[in-house]
Amino acid sequence: MTTSPTVLRLASRLTDVGFSDIVKLRNRIMELRAQGETVYQFEGGEPFMPTPEPIKEAMTRALAENKTRYAPSSGIPELREAIAEKLRTRNRIPAEAKDVIVVNGGMQALFGAFQSVVNPGDEVLLFSPYWTPIKDLVAHCQGRSVLVPTDEAREVGLAQTLARYATPRTKAIYYNTPQNPNGVVLTTDEAKAVAAFVQERDLIVIADEAYEDLVYDGEHFSIASLDGMVERTITCFTFSKSYAMTGWRLGYAVASEPWMTGLKKATLYSSNGVSTPTQWAGVAALNLDQSLLDKARDEYRVRRDLLLSGLNEIGLTCASPAGAFYAFPDVRLIHPYSREAADIFLNRAQVATVPGIVFGVDGESHLRFSFSTSIETIEAGLDSLRRNL
């Protein structure tokens, strides 16, 4: 018996969902290293420091105390209460524990948010360049991403620019600050402009605040803290960047109804919750002294300034990122197309970066450098660029 070709076909919701270009790049780097090549890695998106000891100790303690059984799918009460307190005091979002769900990293929060909001045919406005997976999360909902150039929006005005790209099919705005890949930090006034636009058009905001604790110039501001926004905003957070917990896969989202019901369903029927011992580690993370976060931010600032100075000295013009841990220099001096430029950097200077085009058309002619690495790597990579470009 033969099987019809129409049976052996993926569900249509996956047609426009792609794989990460960054993963392909990492595979190339692994090949070079296997051949004995030295590679100066600037392509990553992980904190350079290890997870703080009190967090690891909390996990060990949870295991010793047999806190290993099923937890509520929305998260253990102790962690949800701690998160709600943090949201009220640091983000000024009026949240209670019932408004919080614990998830497997910021990605699951974003996945649940888009699944809760976007219907087939809906459009989502993305400030561009944008974090690569967002377009695929929208595509999984069979929605359509509409790119709004961040430079244009900041020059002309966010509300005016959003109005230019919005249509009757617009359902939501993806609001990321600090932004990946360019380190832009949207100001309080810019948040207010977006909020006014959203309320006027009756839209939803999916806010991504993964880098909230890594702001060097200005201050982080949560759009959900504005009047009239908490009920129309799903805000997604992760422990990965603030607490160097990338491999722990721990995040959370804050939302009101009906969005919380959507988040709960998306979590229930995917992972059915988060590892119980990991959640106790999350409680310890939120209890860390603020001075530890401040110290980490200061160390990132040193790395940022070192990398920017070197890139600009070489002639790779780079605006200073106000947040996150990425620099996004213009590399037209080397090649107008970012994929070719990235290949030149890797093949000639053994410097691994991410082509700007993977972050959308507004990222073309740029490369993303992560300065979340050692001082030695930054110095050696810059020296290799000076000698080989």
ZIKA-V858534 format. One record per residue. N is the residue number from 1. RES is the residue in three letters. SS is DSSP state (alpha for helix, beta for strand, coil for the rest). Layout:
n:N res:RES ss:SS
n:N res:RES ss:SS
//
This chain:
n:1 res:MET ss:coil
n:2 res:THR ss:coil
n:3 res:THR ss:coil
n:4 res:SER ss:coil
n:5 res:PRO ss:coil
n:6 res:THR ss:coil
n:7 res:VAL ss:coil
n:8 res:LEU ss:coil
n:9 res:ARG ss:coil
n:10 res:LEU ss:coil
n:11 res:ALA ss:coil
n:12 res:SER ss:alpha
n:13 res:ARG ss:alpha
n:14 res:LEU ss:alpha
n:15 res:THR ss:coil
n:16 res:ASP ss:coil
n:17 res:VAL ss:coil
n:18 res:GLY ss:coil
n:19 res:PHE ss:coil
n:20 res:SER ss:coil
n:21 res:ASP ss:alpha
n:22 res:ILE ss:alpha
n:23 res:VAL ss:alpha
n:24 res:LYS ss:alpha
n:25 res:LEU ss:alpha
n:26 res:ARG ss:alpha
n:27 res:ASN ss:alpha
n:28 res:ARG ss:alpha
n:29 res:ILE ss:alpha
n:30 res:MET ss:alpha
n:31 res:GLU ss:alpha
n:32 res:LEU ss:alpha
n:33 res:ARG ss:alpha
n:34 res:ALA ss:alpha
n:35 res:GLN ss:coil
n:36 res:GLY ss:coil
n:37 res:GLU ss:coil
n:38 res:THR ss:coil
n:39 res:VAL ss:coil
n:40 res:TYR ss:beta
n:41 res:GLN ss:beta
n:42 res:PHE ss:coil
n:43 res:GLU ss:coil
n:44 res:GLY ss:coil
n:45 res:GLY ss:coil
n:46 res:GLU ss:coil
n:47 res:PRO ss:coil
n:48 res:PHE ss:coil
n:49 res:MET ss:coil
n:50 res:PRO ss:coil
n:51 res:THR ss:coil
n:52 res:PRO ss:coil
n:53 res:GLU ss:alpha
n:54 res:PRO ss:alpha
n:55 res:ILE ss:alpha
n:56 res:LYS ss:alpha
n:57 res:GLU ss:alpha
n:58 res:ALA ss:alpha
n:59 res:MET ss:alpha
n:60 res:THR ss:alpha
n:61 res:ARG ss:alpha
n:62 res:ALA ss:alpha
n:63 res:LEU ss:alpha
n:64 res:ALA ss:alpha
n:65 res:GLU ss:coil
n:66 res:ASN ss:coil
n:67 res:LYS ss:coil
n:68 res:THR ss:coil
n:69 res:ARG ss:coil
n:70 res:TYR ss:coil
n:71 res:ALA ss:coil
n:72 res:PRO ss:coil
n:73 res:SER ss:coil
n:74 res:SER ss:coil
n:75 res:GLY ss:coil
n:76 res:ILE ss:coil
n:77 res:PRO ss:alpha
n:78 res:GLU ss:alpha
n:79 res:LEU ss:alpha
n:80 res:ARG ss:alpha
n:81 res:GLU ss:alpha
n:82 res:ALA ss:alpha
n:83 res:ILE ss:alpha
n:84 res:ALA ss:alpha
n:85 res:GLU ss:alpha
n:86 res:LYS ss:alpha
n:87 res:LEU ss:alpha
n:88 res:ARG ss:alpha
n:89 res:THR ss:alpha
n:90 res:ARG ss:alpha
n:91 res:ASN ss:alpha
n:92 res:ARG ss:coil
n:93 res:ILE ss:coil
n:94 res:PRO ss:coil
n:95 res:ALA ss:coil
n:96 res:GLU ss:coil
n:97 res:ALA ss:alpha
n:98 res:LYS ss:alpha
n:99 res:ASP ss:alpha
n:100 res:VAL ss:beta
n:101 res:ILE ss:beta
n:102 res:VAL ss:beta
n:103 res:VAL ss:beta
n:104 res:ASN ss:coil
n:105 res:GLY ss:alpha
n:106 res:GLY ss:alpha
n:107 res:MET ss:alpha
n:108 res:GLN ss:alpha
n:109 res:ALA ss:alpha
n:110 res:LEU ss:alpha
n:111 res:PHE ss:alpha
n:112 res:GLY ss:alpha
n:113 res:ALA ss:alpha
n:114 res:PHE ss:alpha
n:115 res:GLN ss:alpha
n:116 res:SER ss:alpha
n:117 res:VAL ss:alpha
n:118 res:VAL ss:coil
n:119 res:ASN ss:coil
n:120 res:PRO ss:coil
n:121 res:GLY ss:coil
n:122 res:ASP ss:coil
n:123 res:GLU ss:beta
n:124 res:VAL ss:beta
n:125 res:LEU ss:beta
n:126 res:LEU ss:beta
n:127 res:PHE ss:beta
n:128 res:SER ss:beta
n:129 res:PRO ss:coil
n:130 res:TYR ss:coil
n:131 res:TRP ss:coil
n:132 res:THR ss:coil
n:133 res:PRO ss:alpha
n:134 res:ILE ss:alpha
n:135 res:LYS ss:alpha
n:136 res:ASP ss:alpha
n:137 res:LEU ss:alpha
n:138 res:VAL ss:alpha
n:139 res:ALA ss:alpha
n:140 res:HIS ss:alpha
n:141 res:CYS ss:coil
n:142 res:GLN ss:coil
n:143 res:GLY ss:coil
n:144 res:ARG ss:beta
n:145 res:SER ss:beta
n:146 res:VAL ss:beta
n:147 res:LEU ss:beta
n:148 res:VAL ss:beta
n:149 res:PRO ss:beta
n:150 res:THR ss:alpha
n:151 res:ASP ss:alpha
n:152 res:GLU ss:alpha
n:153 res:ALA ss:alpha
n:154 res:ARG ss:alpha
n:155 res:GLU ss:alpha
n:156 res:VAL ss:alpha
n:157 res:GLY ss:coil
n:158 res:LEU ss:alpha
n:159 res:ALA ss:alpha
n:160 res:GLN ss:alpha
n:161 res:THR ss:alpha
n:162 res:LEU ss:alpha
n:163 res:ALA ss:alpha
n:164 res:ARG ss:alpha
n:165 res:TYR ss:alpha
n:166 res:ALA ss:coil
n:167 res:THR ss:coil
n:168 res:PRO ss:coil
n:169 res:ARG ss:coil
n:170 res:THR ss:beta
n:171 res:LYS ss:beta
n:172 res:ALA ss:beta
n:173 res:ILE ss:beta
n:174 res:TYR ss:beta
n:175 res:TYR ss:beta
n:176 res:ASN ss:beta
n:177 res:THR ss:coil
n:178 res:PRO ss:coil
n:179 res:GLN ss:coil
n:180 res:ASN ss:coil
n:181 res:PRO ss:coil
n:182 res:ASN ss:coil
n:183 res:GLY ss:coil
n:184 res:VAL ss:coil
n:185 res:VAL ss:coil
n:186 res:LEU ss:coil
n:187 res:THR ss:coil
n:188 res:THR ss:alpha
n:189 res:ASP ss:alpha
n:190 res:GLU ss:alpha
n:191 res:ALA ss:alpha
n:192 res:LYS ss:alpha
n:193 res:ALA ss:alpha
n:194 res:VAL ss:alpha
n:195 res:ALA ss:alpha
n:196 res:ALA ss:alpha
n:197 res:PHE ss:alpha
n:198 res:VAL ss:alpha
n:199 res:GLN ss:alpha
n:200 res:GLU ss:alpha
n:201 res:ARG ss:alpha
n:202 res:ASP ss:coil
n:203 res:LEU ss:coil
n:204 res:ILE ss:beta
n:205 res:VAL ss:beta
n:206 res:ILE ss:beta
n:207 res:ALA ss:beta
n:208 res:ASP ss:beta
n:209 res:GLU ss:coil
n:210 res:ALA ss:coil
n:211 res:TYR ss:coil
n:212 res:GLU ss:coil
n:213 res:ASP ss:coil
n:214 res:LEU ss:coil
n:215 res:VAL ss:beta
n:216 res:TYR ss:coil
n:217 res:ASP ss:coil
n:218 res:GLY ss:coil
n:219 res:GLU ss:coil
n:220 res:HIS ss:coil
n:221 res:PHE ss:coil
n:222 res:SER ss:coil
n:223 res:ILE ss:alpha
n:224 res:ALA ss:alpha
n:225 res:SER ss:alpha
n:226 res:LEU ss:coil
n:227 res:ASP ss:coil
n:228 res:GLY ss:coil
n:229 res:MET ss:coil
n:230 res:VAL ss:alpha
n:231 res:GLU ss:alpha
n:232 res:ARG ss:alpha
n:233 res:THR ss:beta
n:234 res:ILE ss:beta
n:235 res:THR ss:beta
n:236 res:CYS ss:beta
n:237 res:PHE ss:beta
n:238 res:THR ss:beta
n:239 res:PHE ss:coil
n:240 res:SER ss:coil
n:241 res:LYS ss:coil
n:242 res:SER ss:coil
n:243 res:TYR ss:coil
n:244 res:ALA ss:coil
n:245 res:MET ss:coil
n:246 res:THR ss:alpha
n:247 res:GLY ss:alpha
n:248 res:TRP ss:alpha
n:249 res:ARG ss:coil
n:250 res:LEU ss:coil
n:251 res:GLY ss:beta
n:252 res:TYR ss:beta
n:253 res:ALA ss:beta
n:254 res:VAL ss:beta
n:255 res:ALA ss:coil
n:256 res:SER ss:coil
n:257 res:GLU ss:coil
n:258 res:PRO ss:coil
n:259 res:TRP ss:alpha
n:260 res:MET ss:alpha
n:261 res:THR ss:alpha
n:262 res:GLY ss:alpha
n:263 res:LEU ss:alpha
n:264 res:LYS ss:alpha
n:265 res:LYS ss:alpha
n:266 res:ALA ss:alpha
n:267 res:THR ss:alpha
n:268 res:LEU ss:alpha
n:269 res:TYR ss:coil
n:270 res:SER ss:coil
n:271 res:SER ss:coil
n:272 res:ASN ss:coil
n:273 res:GLY ss:coil
n:274 res:VAL ss:coil
n:275 res:SER ss:coil
n:276 res:THR ss:alpha
n:277 res:PRO ss:alpha
n:278 res:THR ss:alpha
n:279 res:GLN ss:alpha
n:280 res:TRP ss:alpha
n:281 res:ALA ss:alpha
n:282 res:GLY ss:alpha
n:283 res:VAL ss:alpha
n:284 res:ALA ss:alpha
n:285 res:ALA ss:alpha
n:286 res:LEU ss:alpha
n:287 res:ASN ss:coil
n:288 res:LEU ss:coil
n:289 res:ASP ss:coil
n:290 res:GLN ss:alpha
n:291 res:SER ss:alpha
n:292 res:LEU ss:alpha
n:293 res:LEU ss:alpha
n:294 res:ASP ss:alpha
n:295 res:LYS ss:alpha
n:296 res:ALA ss:alpha
n:297 res:ARG ss:alpha
n:298 res:ASP ss:alpha
n:299 res:GLU ss:alpha
n:300 res:TYR ss:alpha
n:301 res:ARG ss:alpha
n:302 res:VAL ss:alpha
n:303 res:ARG ss:alpha
n:304 res:ARG ss:alpha
n:305 res:ASP ss:alpha
n:306 res:LEU ss:alpha
n:307 res:LEU ss:alpha
n:308 res:LEU ss:alpha
n:309 res:SER ss:alpha
n:310 res:GLY ss:alpha
n:311 res:LEU ss:alpha
n:312 res:ASN ss:alpha
n:313 res:GLU ss:alpha
n:314 res:ILE ss:alpha
n:315 res:GLY ss:coil
n:316 res:LEU ss:coil
n:317 res:THR ss:coil
n:318 res:CYS ss:coil
n:319 res:ALA ss:coil
n:320 res:SER ss:coil
n:321 res:PRO ss:coil
n:322 res:ALA ss:coil
n:323 res:GLY ss:beta
n:324 res:ALA ss:coil
n:325 res:PHE ss:coil
n:326 res:TYR ss:beta
n:327 res:ALA ss:beta
n:328 res:PHE ss:beta
n:329 res:PRO ss:beta
n:330 res:ASP ss:beta
n:331 res:VAL ss:coil
n:332 res:ARG ss:coil
n:333 res:LEU ss:coil
n:334 res:ILE ss:coil
n:335 res:HIS ss:coil
n:336 res:PRO ss:coil
n:337 res:TYR ss:coil
n:338 res:SER ss:alpha
n:339 res:ARG ss:alpha
n:340 res:GLU ss:alpha
n:341 res:ALA ss:alpha
n:342 res:ALA ss:alpha
n:343 res:ASP ss:alpha
n:344 res:ILE ss:alpha
n:345 res:PHE ss:alpha
n:346 res:LEU ss:alpha
n:347 res:ASN ss:alpha
n:348 res:ARG ss:alpha
n:349 res:ALA ss:alpha
n:350 res:GLN ss:coil
n:351 res:VAL ss:beta
n:352 res:ALA ss:beta
n:353 res:THR ss:coil
n:354 res:VAL ss:beta
n:355 res:PRO ss:beta
n:356 res:GLY ss:alpha
n:357 res:ILE ss:alpha
n:358 res:VAL ss:alpha
n:359 res:PHE ss:alpha
n:360 res:GLY ss:coil
n:361 res:VAL ss:alpha
n:362 res:ASP ss:alpha
n:363 res:GLY ss:alpha
n:364 res:GLU ss:coil
n:365 res:SER ss:coil
n:366 res:HIS ss:beta
n:367 res:LEU ss:beta
n:368 res:ARG ss:beta
n:369 res:PHE ss:beta
n:370 res:SER ss:beta
n:371 res:PHE ss:coil
n:372 res:SER ss:coil
n:373 res:THR ss:coil
n:374 res:SER ss:coil
n:375 res:ILE ss:alpha
n:376 res:GLU ss:alpha
n:377 res:THR ss:alpha
n:378 res:ILE ss:alpha
n:379 res:GLU ss:alpha
n:380 res:ALA ss:alpha
n:381 res:GLY ss:alpha
n:382 res:LEU ss:alpha
n:383 res:ASP ss:alpha
n:384 res:SER ss:alpha
n:385 res:LEU ss:alpha
n:386 res:ARG ss:alpha
n:387 res:ARG ss:alpha
n:388 res:ASN ss:alpha
n:389 res:LEU ss:coil
//
